[in-house]
Amino acid sequence: MKHSVIFHLAIPISDIQIAKAFYCDGLGCKVGRENTQALILDFYGHQVVAHVTHESLTPQKGIYPRHFGLIFTDESDWEALVNRIKEQAISFYIEPKLRFSGQLTEHRSFFIEDPFYNLLEFKFYRHSEAIFGGRELTAIGDRV
């Protein structure tokens, strides 16, 4: 099913320049509008708005419950981002790995953490129907 909508997400940051360095220089996002309090990013065709907060930003304990990211429909695009992250010397929060091997939900995944403790996951599903389908399956994430 083709969608003609664009996803929007607002995230907290504490520094516009650091956010631009990570998301644009590091991940290849494009800058939209910006001011001293917010930065709009073209996050692979989706809108991520980074809002400056003066509240304390703290790391979450693990990847659940909160993270965001992308699902690539072409494995070579996923691999290209893995290579870009390595070239940019961005640390993996969770190294690239294969999850649910041999199952409908088999996918490649990795996590990174931005400088503001926002966790990002990037995936490629071996079987595209698993992205929204497979309702009879109950495995979601690594939790039981």
C-alpha positions in Angstrom: 0.0 0.0 0.0 1.4 3.4 -1.0 1.0 6.2 1.4 1.0 9.9 0.4 1.7 11.1 3.9 4.9 12.1 5.6 5.6 11.1 9.2 6.4 13.9 11.7 8.2 13.5 15.0 9.4 16.1 17.5 12.5 15.3 19.6 14.3 17.1 22.4 17.8 18.5 22.0 19.9 21.0 23.9 22.1 22.4 21.1 21.2 23.2 17.4 24.8 23.0 16.1 25.4 19.6 17.7 22.1 18.3 16.3 23.0 19.5 12.8 26.4 17.9 13.1 24.9 14.5 14.1 21.9 14.4 11.9 23.1 16.2 8.8 26.9 15.6 8.7 26.6 12.2 10.4 23.4 10.7 9.0 22.9 12.7 5.8 19.7 14.5 6.7 18.9 17.9 5.2 18.2 21.1 7.1 14.8 22.7 6.6 13.9 25.8 8.6 15.7 26.6 11.8 15.9 29.2 14.5 17.5 29.4 17.9 14.9 27.1 19.4 14.2 24.5 16.8 15.6 22.7 13.7 13.5 21.0 11.0 15.2 18.0 9.5 14.4 16.1 6.3 14.9 12.7 7.8 14.9 10.6 4.7 11.7 12.2 3.5 10.1 12.5 6.9 10.0 15.6 9.2 11.9 15.4 12.4 11.7 18.7 14.4 14.4 19.0 17.0 13.3 21.4 19.8 15.7 22.9 22.2 14.9 22.2 25.8 16.5 23.5 28.9 15.3 20.5 30.9 17.9 17.9 31.8 18.2 15.2 29.1 19.0 11.8 30.5 19.7 8.4 28.9 17.0 5.8 28.9 17.9 2.4 30.3 17.8 0.2 27.2 16.0 0.6 23.9 12.5 0.2 25.4 10.0 1.8 25.6 11.1 4.8 23.4 13.0 4.9 20.2 12.4 5.9 16.6 13.9 5.3 13.2 13.4 4.0 9.7 12.6 0.8 7.9 14.4 0.6 4.6 12.7 -1.2 1.8 16.0 -1.9 0.0 18.7 -3.8 1.8 21.5 -1.9 0.0 20.2 1.4 1.4 20.3 -0.1 4.9 23.9 -1.3 4.3 24.8 2.1 2.9 23.7 3.7 6.1 25.7 1.2 8.2 28.7 2.1 6.1 28.1 5.8 6.5 27.8 5.5 10.3 31.1 3.6 10.4 32.8 6.2 8.1 31.4 9.1 10.3 32.7 7.3 13.4 29.3 7.2 15.0 29.1 4.6 17.8 26.5 1.9 17.5 24.3 1.6 20.6 23.5 -1.9 19.3 25.7 -3.3 16.5 24.0 -4.4 13.2 22.5 -7.8 13.6 20.0 -10.2 12.2 16.9 -10.7 14.3 14.3 -13.5 14.2 16.3 -15.5 11.7 14.3 -17.8 9.5 11.0 -16.3 10.5 8.6 -14.1 8.7 9.7 -11.2 10.9 13.4 -11.7 10.1 15.1 -8.4 9.8 18.5 -6.6 10.0 18.6 -3.9 12.7 21.0 -1.6 14.5 20.6 1.2 17.0 22.5 4.5 17.5 22.1 7.2 20.2 22.2 10.8 19.3 24.0 13.3 21.5 20.8 14.0 23.4 20.0 10.4 24.3 17.4 9.9 21.6 17.6 6.3 20.4 17.3 5.5 16.7 16.7 2.1 15.1 17.2 1.3 11.4 15.8 -1.9 10.0 15.5 -3.9 6.8 12.8 -6.7 6.7 13.6 -9.8 4.6 9.8 -10.1 4.0 8.1 -6.8 3.5 4.7 -8.3 4.6 6.2 -8.5 8.1 6.3 -4.7 8.5 2.6 -4.6 9.2 1.4 -8.1 8.7 2.0 -11.4 10.4 -0.8 -10.6 12.9 -0.8 -14.3 14.1 2.8 -13.8 15.3 3.3 -12.3 18.8 7.1 -11.6 18.8 7.7 -7.8 18.9 11.1 -6.7 19.9 13.3 -8.8 22.3 10.9 -8.7 25.2 8.9 -11.8 26.1 
